[in-house]
Amino acid sequence: MLTSHLDIFIQKMNNLGKKGIPFLFIIDYEMNNPVIHTFREAAKEGIYFSVHGRRNKKKSVLDELKLGFNKKVIDFPFYQNAFQKVLRQIYLGNTFLLNLTFPTEIETNWSLERIYAKSNAPYRLLFKDKFAVFSPECFVRISKGEISSFPMKGTIDAAIEHAVDIIMADEKEKAEHATIVDLIRNDLSMVANNVHVKRYRYLDEIVTHDKRLLQVSSEISGILPTDYQSNIGSIVCKLLPAGSICGAPKDSTLKIIKEVEGYQRGYYTGVFGIFDGKNLDSAVMIRFIEQINGKLFYKSGGGITIHSDPEKEYNELIDKIYVTAH
């Protein structure tokens, strides 16, 4: 039987983990083109990362070129058509939460390298001249045998009066968040024991180039087997794709996404992360700008449930198109 590219990738992750050798891994949404490098190899390939301040090369931009940023947003009728297709699948019982995403063409005077260097986010990645990521969302973190996930579901403009009360009381947001927490808890239970919710629906603030956003997260944790380092690739890949960027139930929802979105996500909503020889930290690749045929596209989206309002979801997709700058 032929060994797949993914199988080889998982085996390499497991071997490096067993030997305690640090590495960077990048896995696309459909897991067709995973990438793994030691930190030095990645830099030679033009791939740079920053994970909570740890990086393989210090990228600095000394001049103060002011950001110019323009969104060519998709038409609302186009979005609404896809939204209604998702809603029909919800009524049919084939999904009850689906993360609907689309690419938006943007124009900016900043290069991908500058966006990477200047972005203010815990997880940053520059993949050659192809794409840049500045993600606020952790996928999984492994420390001293404990695995934790921090799904983000729920976004609101912080400038809205009583924004905290609104987002925390919104029935649609509460139901969506509960669904994702349950999904992540089930996913972690496939690889860990004593899985439990440590923190439920807490708020983080994100400062963008034109506004402040509030995002709702939770923390779910479990205990891995003692030999987890030798199986670190198997553990990570068993949890993919990340529940927060597809929906539930996972298998049928993935099929609907493919039918409704009509474009290739590629590395967008995949994951990347680093293993430092003992522990692992990783991110969901959201807040994602990609260069395609000389144009820049920002891919974004949000979760759809039976209680979703198409205009609110459309506006959330647009609100997530931003750059966070130092």
C-alpha positions in Angstrom: 0.0 0.0 0.0 1.3 3.4 -0.9 2.2 5.8 1.9 0.5 9.2 1.6 2.1 12.5 1.9 0.1 13.1 5.1 1.3 9.7 6.5 4.9 10.7 5.8 4.4 14.1 7.4 2.8 12.5 10.6 5.7 10.0 10.8 8.2 12.9 10.6 6.4 14.8 13.3 6.4 11.7 15.5 10.1 11.0 15.0 11.1 14.6 15.7 8.9 14.7 18.8 10.4 11.4 20.0 13.9 12.8 19.6 13.0 16.2 21.2 14.0 18.1 18.1 12.3 21.5 17.6 10.3 22.0 14.4 7.7 24.2 12.7 4.6 22.6 11.1 2.0 24.0 8.7 -1.1 22.0 7.7 -3.6 23.2 5.1 -7.3 22.9 5.6 -7.8 19.7 3.6 -4.4 18.3 4.8 -3.2 17.8 1.3 0.0 19.8 1.5 1.4 19.7 5.0 4.9 21.3 5.6 7.4 20.5 8.3 10.8 22.1 8.9 13.3 22.6 11.6 13.5 26.3 12.5 16.6 26.9 10.5 15.3 25.0 7.5 12.1 27.2 7.6 14.1 30.4 7.5 16.2 29.1 4.5 12.9 28.5 2.7 11.6 32.0 3.4 9.1 30.8 6.0 9.1 32.9 9.3 7.1 32.5 12.4 6.4 34.2 15.7 4.6 32.2 18.4 4.1 34.2 21.6 7.3 36.0 20.8 9.4 33.0 19.9 10.6 33.3 16.3 13.1 31.8 13.8 14.3 35.1 12.6 13.8 38.6 13.9 11.9 40.5 11.2 12.1 44.3 11.6 10.7 47.2 9.6 12.3 50.5 10.6 10.4 53.0 8.5 6.9 54.2 9.5 4.9 53.8 6.3 1.2 54.4 7.3 -1.1 51.6 6.4 -3.4 52.1 3.5 -6.2 49.5 3.4 -9.2 49.0 1.1 -11.7 46.2 1.1 -13.6 45.2 -2.1 -16.3 43.3 -0.2 -18.5 40.7 -1.9 -22.1 41.7 -2.6 -24.6 41.0 0.1 -27.0 39.1 -2.4 -24.1 36.8 -3.3 -23.4 36.1 0.4 -27.2 35.8 1.2 -27.5 33.1 -1.5 -24.8 31.0 0.1 -26.3 31.7 3.6 -29.7 30.4 2.4 -28.1 27.2 1.1 -26.6 26.6 4.5 -29.9 27.3 6.2 -31.6 24.7 4.0 -29.1 22.2 5.1 -29.7 23.1 8.8 -33.5 22.6 8.3 -32.7 19.2 6.7 -30.7 18.3 9.8 -27.4 17.8 8.0 -25.6 20.5 10.0 -26.5 22.7 13.0 -23.4 24.9 12.9 -21.4 25.7 9.8 -18.5 28.2 9.4 -19.2 30.0 6.1 -16.2 31.8 4.6 -15.3 33.7 1.5 -12.2 35.5 0.0 -12.4 39.3 -0.2 -10.0 41.2 -2.5 -8.1 43.9 -0.7 -5.7 46.7 -1.7 -2.9 47.8 0.6 0.4 49.6 0.3 1.9 47.1 2.8 3.7 44.0 1.5 3.0 40.6 3.1 6.4 40.8 4.7 5.5 44.2 6.3 2.1 42.9 7.4 3.9 39.9 9.1 6.5 42.2 10.7 4.1 44.9 11.9 1.1 42.8 13.0 0.3 42.6 16.6 -0.9 39.0 17.2 0.2 36.0 19.4 0.6 33.8 16.3 2.2 35.1 13.1 3.4 33.3 10.0 4.9 34.5 6.7 5.0 31.8 4.1 7.4 33.0 1.4 5.6 35.5 -0.9 2.4 33.5 -0.8 0.5 34.3 2.4 0.7 36.0 5.9 -1.2 35.0 9.0 -1.7 37.1 12.2 -4.0 34.8 14.2 -5.5 35.5 17.7 -6.8 31.9 18.0 -4.9 29.0 19.6 -5.6 25.6 18.1 -4.0 23.4 20.7 -1.3 23.9 23.3 0.6 21.1 24.9 2.6 21.7 28.1 3.9 19.1 30.6 1.5 16.5 29.3 -1.6 18.7 29.3 -3.3 19.5 26.1 -5.6 22.6 25.9 -7.7 24.2 23.2 -9.2 27.7 23.1 -12.0 27.9 20.5 -13.1 31.4 19.6 -16.8 32.0 18.8 -18.5 35.3 19.0 -17.3 38.7 17.7 -18.6 42.2 18.3 -17.5 45.8 17.7 -16.3 47.1 21.1 -17.6 50.6 20.2 -21.2 49.4 20.3 -22.9 50.6 23.4 -23.2 47.8 26.0 -21.2 45.5 23.6 -20.2 43.2 26.4 -23.7 42.7 27.6 -25.0 42.2 24.1 -22.5 39.6 23.0 -22.7 37.7 26.3 -26.6 37.6 26.3 -27.1 36.9 22.6 -28.9 33.5 22.3 -27.5 32.7 18.9 -23.9 33.4 20.1 -24.5 31.4 23.3 -25.8 28.4 21.3 -23.0 28.6 18.8 -20.3 28.8 21.5 -21.8 25.8 23.4 -21.8 23.7 20.2 -18.2 24.4 19.5 -17.1 23.8 23.1 -18.9 20.4 23.0 -17.3 19.5 19.7 -13.8 20.4 20.9 -14.4 18.5 24.2 -15.3 15.4 22.1 -12.3 15.9 19.8 -9.9 16.2 22.7 -11.4 13.1 24.3 -10.1 11.1 21.3 -6.5 11.8 22.4 -6.6 12.7 26.1 -8.1 11.7 29.4 -9.9 13.8 32.0 -11.1 16.3 29.4 -12.9 19.3 31.0 -13.8 22.9 30.5 -11.5 25.2 32.5 -12.9 28.5 31.5 -16.2 29.2 29.7 -17.0 32.2 27.5 -14.4 34.7 28.5 -13.6 37.9 26.5 -10.5 39.0 24.7 -10.0 42.4 23.1 -8.4 42.8 19.7 -7.2 46.2 18.4 -7.4 46.4 14.6 -6.2 49.2 12.2 -9.6 50.8 12.4 -11.6 49.5 15.4 -11.6 47.4 18.6 -13.2 44.0 18.6 -14.4 41.8 21.4 -14.1 38.0 20.9 -15.5 35.2 23.1 -13.4 32.2 23.9 -13.3 29.1 26.1 -10.6 26.8 27.4 -10.8 23.0 27.3 -8.1 20.8 28.7 -7.1 17.1 29.1 -4.2 14.9 30.1 -2.2 13.1 27.3 -0.6 9.6 27.7 3.0 9.7 29.0 4.4 8.8 25.5 2.7 11.7 23.8 5.9 13.2 22.3 6.4 10.1 20.2 2.9 10.5 18.8 2.7 14.2 18.6 1.9 14.3 14.8 -0.7 11.6 15.2 -2.4 13.6 18.0 -2.4 16.9 16.2 -3.7 15.5 12.9 -6.4 13.4 14.6 -8.0 16.7 15.8 -8.1 18.3 12.3 -9.8 20.1 10.8 -10.2 22.5 13.8 -13.8 22.4 14.9 -14.1 26.2 15.3 -13.6 26.7 11.5 -15.9 24.0 10.2 -18.8 23.2 12.4 -20.9 20.3 13.7 -21.5 17.5 13.1 -18.0 17.6 11.5 -18.1 15.1 8.7 -21.4 16.2 7.1 -20.6 19.9 7.7 -17.3 19.5 5.8 -19.2 18.2 2.7 -21.6 21.1 2.8 -18.8 23.7 3.1 -17.2 22.3 0.0 -20.5 22.5 -1.9 -21.5 26.0 -0.7 -18.3 28.0 -0.6 -17.2 27.2 -4.1 -13.5 28.1 -3.7 -10.4 26.5 -2.3 -9.5 27.5 1.3 -6.0 26.2 0.9 -3.9 27.0 4.0 -6.6 29.3 5.3 -8.3 27.7 8.4 -5.6 25.1 8.5 -3.1 25.2 11.5 0.5 26.0 12.1 2.6 25.7 15.2 6.0 24.9 16.8 7.3 22.1 19.0 10.2 23.4 21.1 11.6 20.0 22.0 9.2 19.5 25.0 6.0 21.5 24.5 3.8 22.5 21.5 1.9 25.6 20.7 -0.3 26.1 17.6 -2.8 28.4 16.0 -5.8 28.2 13.7 -4.8 30.1 10.5 -7.4 32.8 10.5 -6.7 36.5 9.8 -5.2 35.4 6.6 -4.0 37.3 3.6 -3.0 35.5 0.4 -1.4 36.6 -2.8 -3.1 35.0 -5.9 -2.1 36.0 -9.4 -0.7 39.3 -8.2 -3.7 40.3 -6.2 -4.3 40.1 -2.4 -7.2 38.3 -0.9 -8.3 38.3 2.7 -10.3 35.1 3.7 -12.8 35.4 6.5 -16.1 34.1 7.8 -18.3 33.2 10.7 -20.5 30.5 12.2 -24.1 30.0 10.8 -26.9 28.5 13.0 -30.6 28.3 12.7 -30.8 31.6 14.7 -28.4 33.5 12.5 -29.3 36.8 10.8 -27.7 37.1 7.3 -27.0 40.8 7.6 -25.2 40.4 11.0 -23.2 37.4 9.6 -22.3 39.4 6.5 -21.1 42.3 8.6 -19.1 40.0 10.9 -17.3 38.6 7.8 -16.4 42.2 6.9 -15.4 43.2 10.4 -12.9 40.4 10.5 -11.0 41.9 7.5 -8.4 43.9 9.2 -4.7 44.3 10.1 -3.5 44.6 13.6 -0.5 46.9 13.7 2.1 47.7 16.4 
